[in-house]
C-alpha cells in the first residue's frame, strides 16, 4: 500500500519492517515509544512518503511474481547442478 509501519519488534515483524527505512519499530510493551512513532509518522508527511516508497518496493520484492521467478531460478540451478 506504500505506507510506513509503526509496530513493535516481536516475532517476525523485524524481518518485514526495516526500522527507520520502511517503518518505526518499538520495543515490546513500550507504549510511549510506539505512541511517539505514530505521532512522528502522523506529523511528518515527507517521512511517511519516503518510508512508504521504500516499503512498497520491499513489498514488491516479496510479491507472488517475484517469488515464483526466484523459485524457478533456484530449481533451474539445482537441476543443472545434478546433471
Secondary structure, DSSP 8 states (H G I E B T S, - for coil): ----EEEE--TTHHHH--BTTTEEEE-TT-HHHHHHHHHHHHH-HHHHHHHHHHHHHHHHHTSHHHHHHHHHHHHHHHHHHH-
